Structures are given as structure tokens and as C-alpha cells.
Amino acid sequence: MELPENIRELVGDSTYFLINKSDLVRDFSMESSIDIYEKGGTRLASTGDGRTWVVSLITGSGTTRFVQGLADALKIQ
């Protein structure tokens, strides 16, 4: 996933990504890794870094992981 340049300016070390609507993507597994890049290919975040979560608020998939992960990240800050 590539971020538009105007959004990239807003991303920092304390930026969190919640990717919703995973239930609309065919053949998507909640265990799939998603990387977020800025234009030019520098990776900004990934689902394995504790700042990025993939969920479906319709099915509830990933929501427990998101809530726990965000709570853990906020405790560290």
C-alpha cells in the first residue's frame, strides 16, 4: 500500500494505521502482512510493527488484536 505524498507529511513514529473493510477483499487472510510505503519505496509501517492493524468491523475479525495492540502501544508511550 502506498501513501499519497500529502498524507506522508502527517506520518511519524507515533502514527497508527487501522485498515478496515478486510471482509471486502477476496482471498484475504487476517494473517496476511501489509506494508505501507511512501512514494519511492521507503517502508513506513507494517502489520508486524505494532502500529498497523487489519480489521473488519462488520465481521469482528482483527478487532481484539487491534484493541489489545493499541492499548499496548499507548502504554509504551
C-alpha positions as CSV (number, residue, x, y, z in Angstrom):
1,M,0.0,0.0,0.0
2,E,1.5,3.4,-1.0
3,L,0.5,6.6,0.8
4,P,-0.1,9.7,-1.2
5,E,2.5,12.4,-0.7
6,N,0.2,14.8,1.1
7,I,-0.6,12.1,3.7
8,R,3.1,11.1,4.1
9,E,3.8,14.5,5.7
10,L,1.5,13.6,8.6
11,V,3.1,10.2,9.3
12,G,5.5,10.0,12.2
13,D,6.7,7.4,14.7
14,S,3.5,7.8,16.8
15,T,1.2,7.3,13.8
16,Y,-1.1,4.2,13.8
17,F,-2.8,2.6,10.9
18,L,-6.2,0.8,11.1
19,I,-7.1,-0.8,7.8
20,N,-10.8,-1.7,7.8
21,K,-13.1,-3.5,5.4
22,S,-10.8,-6.6,5.1
23,D,-14.0,-8.6,4.7
24,L,-14.5,-7.0,1.2
25,V,-11.2,-8.3,-0.1
26,R,-11.4,-11.8,-1.7
27,D,-8.8,-14.3,-0.7
28,F,-7.5,-12.1,2.2
29,S,-6.3,-13.7,5.3
30,M,-6.1,-11.8,8.6
31,E,-2.6,-13.3,8.9
32,S,-1.5,-11.6,5.7
33,S,1.2,-9.0,6.1
34,I,0.5,-5.5,4.8
35,D,3.3,-3.0,4.3
36,I,2.7,0.8,4.0
37,Y,5.2,2.7,1.8
38,E,5.8,6.3,0.9
39,K,6.2,7.1,-2.8
40,G,9.7,5.9,-3.8
41,G,9.5,2.7,-1.8
42,T,10.6,3.5,1.8
43,R,8.6,1.3,4.1
44,L,6.8,3.4,6.8
45,A,4.9,0.7,8.7
46,S,3.8,-2.9,8.6
47,T,1.3,-5.2,10.3
48,G,4.2,-6.7,12.2
49,D,5.4,-3.5,13.8
50,G,2.7,-2.9,16.4
51,R,1.4,0.2,14.7
52,T,-0.7,-1.3,11.9
53,W,-3.8,-3.5,12.2
54,V,-6.2,-5.0,9.7
55,V,-9.8,-5.5,10.8
56,S,-13.3,-6.0,9.7
57,L,-15.7,-4.1,11.9
58,I,-18.6,-6.0,10.1
59,T,-17.3,-9.5,11.0
60,G,-15.3,-8.5,14.0
61,S,-12.1,-10.1,12.6
62,G,-9.0,-8.5,14.0
63,T,-10.8,-6.2,16.4
64,T,-9.5,-7.9,19.6
65,R,-5.9,-7.8,18.2
66,F,-6.4,-4.1,17.4
67,V,-7.7,-3.1,20.8
68,Q,-5.0,-5.0,22.7
69,G,-2.3,-3.8,20.3
70,L,-3.3,-0.2,20.6
71,A,-3.6,-0.4,24.4
72,D,-0.1,-1.9,24.5
73,A,1.3,0.8,22.2
74,L,-0.3,3.6,24.2
75,K,1.2,2.1,27.5
76,I,4.6,2.3,26.0
77,Q,4.2,5.9,25.0
